[in-house]
């Protein structure tokens, strides 16, 4: 059997208070009796399900008691019925303004009492169930949000690991191509940081600068398919050998084609276009001017400068001054003139990168200390 609901009965007249208590007890409720408003406020607790109060009382009227109850956060939603002999419309409006839920006119009819009390208790129960349901939903949302945040965190961690692995693979692929050409990974570091420097000076967004840095080591990945006899030949190549050598751009493009990664996609562009020349005399497509993708134009400057200032199978390392003179002669012919000007206008940064990644046995970059012409 369910526990009886407690109803607070407030009336300064003893017989009326007792009579209402008996009626409520007969209807299956547990009455809690209070002789005035002060006693009612002192008696009020969480167990009370409804308040049935007289209006005309000497110390605190039913209106004031209702207002006092409504100001208390714990009891703001408790149903309140005013029991009154007053029937004027203004009295009812006053009761509603005070916060009363319903009215019963004296003398109290037991059937009316039952209907009104039962109705308000059902509404209160529905509100309580809704409140609990909302709390349950909020808790579920909180838990789901925490789960989602953890999942997102794991996905971000996995994405970071995948990206790191991808970049590491791309870097090692570039290094592999350079080792085939008997170069060290220092060339990869220098050349990619030269590219980053030019991209930054060109004003590219930070994300694109990072892509250029990560993608540029892939510029010669196509050399993995170039025969060693041609790649490592100490002397000049024959016309037939040059045809084979030039194919490394197309081979690199095929190796990197169809990738989802922004870095690998940029690497494909660089592999295909870093030997194109501003005047259209480059390969493999003979592109000219701004038809050459920006990444390819950037890489062309960085790659040639590092190739000139470091030893190759077919040449010794040139000094910075000699390399600068050679490249300045190619301004507007081999190289994008604006990008080349940016490169030499910031030559202290270029030399800093040289010092950072110099192989003393192969590089003569530090031999001259003067700034090259045009720098």
C-alpha positions in Angstrom: 0.0 0.0 0.0 1.4 3.4 -1.0 2.3 6.0 1.7 -0.4 8.5 2.4 0.3 12.0 1.1 0.7 14.7 3.8 -1.5 17.9 3.5 -0.9 20.9 5.6 -4.1 22.4 6.9 -3.9 26.0 8.2 -6.9 27.6 10.1 -7.1 29.7 13.2 -10.5 28.2 14.1 -10.0 24.9 15.9 -13.3 23.2 14.9 -12.8 24.1 11.2 -9.2 23.0 11.3 -10.1 19.6 12.9 -13.0 19.1 10.5 -10.9 19.6 7.5 -8.4 17.2 8.9 -11.0 14.5 9.4 -12.3 15.0 5.8 -8.8 14.6 4.4 -8.1 11.6 6.5 -11.3 10.0 5.3 -10.1 10.6 1.7 -6.9 8.7 2.4 -4.6 11.7 3.1 -2.5 12.4 6.2 -3.4 15.9 7.6 -0.8 18.0 9.3 -2.6 20.8 11.3 -1.4 24.4 12.0 -3.3 27.0 14.0 -1.9 30.1 12.2 0.5 31.2 9.4 3.6 31.3 11.6 3.0 27.8 12.8 2.4 26.7 9.2 5.8 28.2 8.0 7.5 26.5 10.9 5.8 23.1 10.1 6.4 23.3 6.3 8.8 20.6 5.1 9.6 18.6 2.0 7.1 15.9 3.0 4.2 18.3 2.6 2.5 17.7 -0.7 -0.2 20.4 -0.6 -1.2 23.4 1.6 -4.9 24.0 2.4 -5.1 27.4 4.1 -7.8 29.7 5.4 -7.7 33.3 4.1 -8.9 35.4 7.0 -6.4 34.7 9.9 -5.3 37.2 12.6 -1.5 37.0 12.4 -0.7 36.1 8.8 -3.4 36.0 6.2 -3.8 33.2 3.7 -2.6 35.6 1.0 0.6 36.5 2.9 1.2 32.9 3.8 0.9 32.0 0.1 3.4 34.8 -0.8 5.8 33.6 1.9 5.7 30.0 0.7 6.2 31.1 -2.9 9.4 33.0 -2.0 11.0 29.9 -0.6 12.8 28.0 -3.5 12.1 24.6 -2.0 8.4 25.2 -1.8 7.8 27.5 -4.8 6.0 24.7 -6.7 3.9 23.3 -3.9 0.1 23.4 -4.6 -1.9 25.9 -2.4 -5.7 25.9 -2.0 -7.3 28.9 -0.3 -10.3 28.0 1.8 -12.5 31.1 2.1 -16.0 32.4 2.7 -15.1 35.3 0.3 -16.6 34.9 -3.1 -16.0 38.3 -4.7 -14.0 38.3 -8.0 -11.5 40.7 -6.6 -10.7 38.3 -3.7 -10.0 35.5 -6.2 -7.8 37.7 -8.3 -5.9 38.7 -5.1 -5.4 35.0 -4.3 -4.1 34.2 -7.8 -1.7 37.2 -7.7 -0.4 35.9 -4.3 0.3 32.5 -6.0 -2.6 30.3 -5.0 -3.5 27.4 -7.3 -7.2 27.0 -6.5 -10.1 28.0 -4.1 -12.7 26.2 -2.0 -15.6 28.1 -0.7 -16.8 27.5 2.9 -18.6 25.4 4.0 -16.4 22.8 2.3 -18.0 20.0 0.3 -16.2 16.7 0.7 -16.6 15.8 -3.0 -15.3 19.2 -4.2 -12.4 18.9 -1.7 -11.5 15.5 -3.0 -11.7 16.6 -6.7 -9.6 19.7 -6.2 -7.0 18.2 -3.9 -6.6 15.1 -6.1 -6.4 17.2 -9.3 -3.6 19.4 -7.9 -1.7 16.5 -6.5 -1.8 14.8 -9.9 -0.5 18.0 -11.6 2.2 18.2 -8.9 3.2 14.6 -9.5 3.3 15.2 -13.3 5.5 18.2 -12.8 7.8 16.3 -10.5 8.0 13.4 -13.0 8.8 15.9 -15.8 11.4 17.6 -13.6 13.1 14.3 -12.8 12.9 13.3 -16.5 14.5 16.6 -17.5 17.2 16.0 -14.9 17.7 12.5 -16.3 18.0 13.9 -19.8 20.5 16.5 -18.6 22.5 13.8 -17.0 22.3 11.6 -20.1 23.4 14.6 -22.2 26.2 15.3 -19.8 27.4 11.7 -19.9 27.0 11.5 -23.7 28.9 14.8 -24.1 31.7 13.5 -21.9 31.8 10.3 -24.0 31.7 12.4 -27.2 34.5 14.6 -26.0 36.6 11.5 -25.1 35.8 10.0 -28.5 36.8 13.3 -30.2 39.9 13.4 -28.2 40.8 9.9 -29.2 40.0 10.7 -32.8 42.2 13.8 -32.7 45.0 11.8 -31.1 44.6 9.2 -33.8 44.4 11.8 -36.5 47.6 13.5 -35.1 49.3 10.1 -35.0 48.2 9.3 -38.6 49.3 12.8 -39.8 52.6 12.4 -38.0 53.1 9.0 -39.6 52.2 10.3 -43.0 54.6 13.3 -42.7 57.3 11.0 -41.5 56.7 8.6 -44.4 56.7 11.5 -46.9 60.0 12.8 -45.4 61.6 9.4 -45.5 60.5 8.9 -49.0 62.2 12.1 -50.0 65.3 11.2 -48.1 65.3 7.8 -49.8 65.4 9.5 -53.2 68.2 11.8 -52.1 70.3 8.9 -50.7 70.0 7.2 -54.1 71.6 10.3 -55.5 74.3 10.0 -52.8 73.1 13.1 -50.9 72.5 13.3 -47.2 69.2 14.3 -45.5 70.8 17.7 -44.9 69.8 18.6 -48.4 66.2 17.7 -47.6 66.2 19.9 -44.4 67.9 22.9 -46.1 65.9 22.8 -49.2 62.5 22.4 -47.4 63.4 25.3 -45.0 64.4 27.5 -47.9 61.0 26.7 -49.4 59.3 27.5 -46.1 61.2 30.8 -46.0 60.2 31.8 -49.5 56.5 30.8 -48.9 56.4 32.9 -45.7 58.1 35.9 -47.4 55.6 35.5 -50.2 52.8 36.0 -47.6 51.1 32.6 -47.8 48.9 31.7 -44.9 50.5 29.7 -42.1 48.8 26.5 -43.1 50.1 26.7 -46.6 53.6 27.6 -45.4 53.5 24.4 -43.3 52.3 22.4 -46.4 55.2 23.7 -48.5 57.7 22.8 -45.7 56.3 19.2 -45.5 55.8 18.7 -49.2 59.0 20.1 -50.7 61.2 17.1 -49.6 59.2 15.0 -52.1 60.4 17.1 -55.1 62.8 14.4 -56.4 61.0 11.3 -55.3 60.7 10.3 -58.9 64.5 9.7 -58.9 63.7 6.4 -57.3 62.9 5.2 -60.8 66.0 6.7 -62.5 68.8 4.3 -63.3 71.9 4.8 -61.1 74.1 4.8 -64.2 72.4 8.1 -65.2 71.7 9.5 -61.8 75.3 9.1 -60.6 77.1 9.8 -63.8 80.0 12.1 -63.0 80.1 13.7 -66.4 77.6 15.4 -68.8 74.6 13.4 -69.8 74.0 12.4 -73.4 70.7 13.7 -75.1 69.2 10.2 -74.6 70.2 10.2 -71.0 68.7 13.6 -70.5 65.4 12.3 -71.8 65.5 9.6 -69.1 66.6 12.0 -66.4 63.8 14.4 -67.1 61.3 11.6 -66.6 61.9 11.7 -62.8 59.3 14.6 -62.7 56.6 12.5 -64.3 57.6 9.5 -62.2 57.3 11.5 -59.0 53.9 12.8 -60.1 52.7 9.2 -60.7 54.1 8.0 -57.3 52.2 10.8 -55.5 49.1 10.9 -57.6 45.6 10.4 -56.1 46.6 11.0 -52.5 44.0 12.4 -50.0 46.6 14.3 -48.0 47.1 18.0 -48.7 50.8 17.5 -48.1 51.1 14.6 -50.7 48.9 16.5 -53.1 51.3 19.5 -52.8 54.2 17.1 -53.2 52.8 15.9 -56.5 52.6 19.4 -57.8 56.1 20.1 -56.7 57.5 16.9 -58.1 55.9 17.7 -61.5 56.8 21.4 -61.8 60.0 22.2 -59.9 62.0 22.0 -63.2 59.7 24.3 -65.1 61.2 27.6 -66.0 59.8 31.1 -66.0 60.5 31.6 -69.7 58.9 28.3 -70.7 62.2 26.4 -71.4 61.8 24.0 -68.5 60.3 20.5 -68.3 58.2 18.3 -68.4 55.4 20.5 -69.8 57.3 23.7 -70.8 55.0 25.9 -68.6 55.9 29.6 -68.3 55.3 32.5 -65.9 52.4 32.1 -63.5 51.1 29.1 -65.3 53.8 27.3 -63.3 52.2 26.5 -59.9 53.5 28.7 -57.1 54.8 25.7 -55.1 56.8 24.6 -58.1 58.3 28.1 -58.6 59.2 28.3 -54.9 60.9 24.9 -55.0 62.8 25.7 -58.1 64.7 28.5 -56.3 65.4 26.5 -53.2 66.5 23.3 -55.1 68.8 25.1 -57.5 70.5 27.2 -54.7 71.1 24.1 -52.6 72.3 22.1 -55.6 74.8 24.9 -56.6 76.2 25.3 -53.1 76.7 21.6 -52.5 78.7 18.9 -54.1 77.1 16.7 -56.8 78.5 13.8 -58.8 79.0 16.1 -61.8 80.3 19.2 -60.0 82.0 20.6 -56.9 80.2 22.9 -54.5 80.0 26.6 -55.5 80.3 29.5 -53.1 77.3 31.5 -52.1 78.6 34.4 -54.2 79.0 32.3 -57.3 75.6 30.5 -56.8 73.9 33.9 -56.4 75.5 35.3 -59.6 74.4 32.3 -61.5 70.8 32.5 -60.2 70.6 36.3 -60.7 71.5 35.7 -64.3 68.4 33.4 -64.4 66.1 36.0 -63.0 63.0 36.2 -65.3 64.4 33.3 -67.3 64.7 30.3 -65.0 63.2 31.8 -61.9 60.1 33.9 -60.8 61.8 37.3 -60.5 59.7 38.4 -57.5 60.3 35.2 -55.6 64.0 35.3 -56.4 64.2 38.9 -55.1 62.6 37.9 -51.9 65.1 35.1 -51.4 68.2 37.2 -51.8 66.7 40.2 -50.0 66.6 38.0 -46.9 69.9 36.2 -47.4 70.8 36.4 -43.7 67.9 34.0 -43.1 69.2 31.8 -46.0 72.6 31.6 -44.4 71.1 30.8 -41.0 69.4 27.8 -42.6 72.8 26.8 -44.3 74.6 26.9 -40.9 71.8 24.9 -39.3 72.1 22.0 -41.8 75.6 22.1 -43.2 77.5 19.0 -44.0 81.1 20.2 -43.6 82.5 17.5 -45.9 80.3 18.4 -48.8 79.3 22.0 -48.5 81.3 25.1 -49.3 78.5 27.4 -48.4 80.4 29.1 -45.6 83.5 29.7 -47.7 82.7 33.3 -48.6 81.2 35.6 -46.0 80.2 38.5 -48.2 76.5 38.9 -49.2 76.0 38.0 -52.9 75.1 40.6 -55.5 71.4 41.6 -55.3 71.1 40.3 -51.7 
